[in-house]
């Protein structure tokens, strides 16, 4: 792929001299998109690494900040939509469906390292009203660098690695317009050699953080969000400090919000059917099946078993189980 076709955060043209010196000493790995560098145990494309460093140097948290975290393709879009809808329902001057119909969840909740801090360690954040809502795929140990003593809220959503693999494969095929084979992406994920990988380190960093400080970090599972959406949305609302009132529960507000943010509803909105993000990426590419267990239609039993064994080994002793 020609570098000019890549979105900026995947390229290598935005590095400070300090970062160039740094990456010259870092472990490196080349995949089908470009060079990846291992920084603090996580693999990044160069410009994204610059965004991480800019964030670590320059982010000034506010007490009311909310940060939505995940490994890619783990339910990020859904979590963003739910959070936006929960917060917007508190405002009298607008309604949540209007906001979600005017922009994609990723436009409403930007990524810290690939958007907000991509070009500068001192971006203008004046357009963000309180509570500011950001997102990230960084592991917790990088996210927390500028957050010391900050009470801001962090919500992490995790998903079965086998479904993450399938979703990631479809997304990369659309994003990069390539026919990357499933087996090569499978091997990369299993070896911990892909963008933001290793998966298990990303998940475990937030899992451990949630055990240490459950008032700051809410750990959510995609599978539970699918099987009991009402209960999980109420849990999210409680954590964010905007619980549903008895009246709201009685008049069906919770179910209405769940339906508003459903895959069927979001994918059917005009903005998500015809709109485009950076690099002309269609918003529709963020909505596929969203099913639990779709991996069974794509992975061989041998592939399933290998991932199961890796996860069992990596999560052993952590208390986290799938």
N, C-alpha and C positions, 0 to 999 in steps of 0.2 A: 504493500500500500504506500502510495506517495505521501510523504510527511505533510504536504500542504493540505491533504484531504482530511487529516486528523483534526479533531477538536484540540484546542490549545492545551488542555490539561494532559493530553497524551503525548505531546511533542517534547522537544528538547531545545527549544529556542528562547526560553524565558529564564535562564539560570543566572544567578549572580556569580561573581568570581568566587565568592566564599563557598557557594554550593557546588560549583565546578570542582573546586579543590576537595570538597568533602566527598563527592561521588567517586572521585578518582581512587579513593581508598576503600570504597564499599564493595561488598560482594555484588556481582552483576549476573544477570541471566537474560537471554534474548528470546522473546517469544514471537508469535506471528505478527504482532503489532509493532514491537520495538524493544528497546532496552529497559529492563527492570532493575532497580537498585534496592538492596536490603538495608533499611534504616530502622534502627530500634526493633529489629526482628520482623519487620513488615516490608513487603515488596511494593514498590511504587514506580510508575513511569516518571521520568525526570521532572517535568513541569509540575506534576502533582506533588512530588517530593518538595519542590520549592514552595508550593502552597502550604504544605504541612509545616515547614520551617517558618514561613511567614506567620502562620497562625500561632505557633509556639512562642514566637517573639512578640507578637503584637496584639493578641486578643485580650481585651479588657472586659471580663464578664460583668454582667449586671445581676443582681440578686434574683430578678424575675425571669432570667433567660431559661429557655427550654431547648435542649439539644436532643435530636432524634438520631439514634445510632443503629448501625446494622452492618453486616457483611453484604456485599452486592447481591441483589435478587433474592432477598429474604423477607420481602413484604414491606419494603421501604415506602413505596408509593401509597399503599393502603394506610400505613401508620401516619404518613403526612396528611392524608385526606381526613382521617379521623381526628387528628389533633387540631387541624384548621377548623373543622366543623364544630368541635367541642368549644373552642375558644370564641368562635364567631357567634355562637348562640347566645353569648353573654352580652353582646352589643345590641342596643336597641335600634341603631341607625342602619343596620344591614342584616341580611339573613344569610346563613351559611351556603345555601344552594346557589345564591347569586355569585358569591366569591369563587366557589369551586367551578362554576360554569364559565367564569371569566378567565381562568388561568389553570394550567395543569398543576397538580400538587408540587411538582419539582420546581415550578416557577414561583410558587408561593413560599416554599421552604427551601432556600438555596443551600448547597453544600459549602461548608467552611473551606475545605482545602482545594476544591476544584472550581470554585466560583468566587466566594467572598474574599478570600485571601490569596487567590491565585496570582495576582499581579502586584500585590503590595502587602507589607506588614502593617500598614496604617490606612486601610480603606475607609471611605466615608460611610459610616453606619447610621447616619442621621435619619435615613428613610425608614428605618425599622422602628416601629412603635412597640411599646411594652405591652405584653411580654414578647420579647424578640424570640423567634423560633428559627433555629438553624438545624442542619443535618450533617452527618459525617459517616464515613466508612472507616475512619481511623480506629485502631485499637485503643482501649481505654488509657493505657499508659502514655500515649501521645496526646490524647484529648485532654487529659488532666493536667498537663504541664502548666498552663496558665490559669488553672481553675482552683489553685490551692486556697483553701478557706472560703471558697465560694459556695453558697447554698443553691446554686442553680440546679434545675431538674434535668435528669438524663433518662431517656427512655430507650431501651435496647430491645430490638425484636430479632429473634433467631429462628432458623428454619432447618428442617432436616437437610443435611448436606447433599443427599441424593437428588432431592427436588431442586435445590440450589443449582446443582450441576446442570440439570436439564434446562432450567430457566435461563441460566447464564449462557448456555450454548445457543439457544434460540436468539437471545438478545444480541450476542456478539455477531451472529450470522447476519442479523438485520443491520446492526450498527456499522460493521466493517464491510458489509456486502461481500463476505467471503464464505466459502464452504469448508470452514474449519471442521475437521472430523471430531466426533464425540470422543473417540478413544484418546486423542492427543490432549484434549482439555481434561478428560478424566485423569490421565496420568499426571498432568501438571498440578491439578488440585490435590491429588493423593500425595504428591511429593512436596506440597506446600509451595509450589513455584508458579504463582500467578498473582495478578493485581490484587493487592490488599491481603493476600494469603500470608501464612496458613490460616485456613478457615477456623480451625479449632482454637488457635491462639486468640483470634479476634473474639470468638464467642466466650472463651474462658476468662478473658480479661474483664469483660463486663459482668459475667456471672460472679466472679470473685468480688468485684466491686459492689455488686448488689448485696452480697452477703455481708460485706463490711459496713455498708451504709445504705440500708433499704429505703431510707427516707430521701436519699439523693438519686438513687438509681432504681428504676423499675425494669425488671427483666421479664419480657413477654415472649411467648412462643406462638409462632404463626399457626401451628396446628390447633392450639387452644382458641385462638382468635377465630378460626374457621368453625370449630365444633361448638363453641359457646360464645358467639359474638356479643350478645347483650351483656353477659356477665363481664367479659373482658373490657368492653367499652366503659362500663360503669367503673371498673377497676382503674382504667386509665384516667377517667374523669376525676376520681377521688385523688389519685396521685398528683394530678396537675392542679389540684386545689379548686376545681370547678365541678363538684359533684352534682348529680341530678337531684332536684327537689322531689318530694313526694308527689307534688302536683304533676311534674314532668313525667314521672314514671307512670302515673295513673292515666295521663292523657296520650300515652304512646310516643312521647318524644324520643325515648331511647331507641325504640324500634325504627322510628322515622329516620333518625340519624344513621343508624346501622344500614338502612336501605339506601340512603343518600350516598353513602361511601362504599357501597357494594361494587364489585367488579362490573356487574351488569349495568348499574347506574352510571358509574364513572366512564366506562368505555363507550356508553351511548351518548355522552355529552358532546355537543358539536365541537367544542374546543379540543377535545381529545380525539375526535375523529378526523379533523382536518388541520389542527394546529401542528406546529413544528418547534423543536427546541434548537439548541446550538447545532451547528454542522448539518442543518436541515434534517435532523433526526425526527421522524414523525412521533408525536405524542402517543399515537396508537401502539407503538412498539413497547410501551410500558404496561400494556394490558394483553395478557394471553389467556391461559386457562385459570391460573390461580388455584389449581386443585392440589389436594394433599394426596401423595402417592402416585402422581403422574409418571414418576421415574420408572415404574414397572412397565410402561409402554416403550421405554427407550434403553434401559440398561439390561445387560445380561445378568444372570444369577451370580456369575463370578465377579462382575463389577460391583454388584450390590454387597456381596460378602466381603470384598476387600474394603469398601468404605465402612461397613459395619465394624470390621475388625480394627480399623484405624481409629474410629471414633471411640470404640470401647477402650482401646489402649490409652488414647489421649485424655479422655474424660475420667479415667479410673482414679478414684479417690477424691474427686472434686464434688461429688454429690449431685452432679448434673447428669440426668439420664434421658434417653429418648426411647 
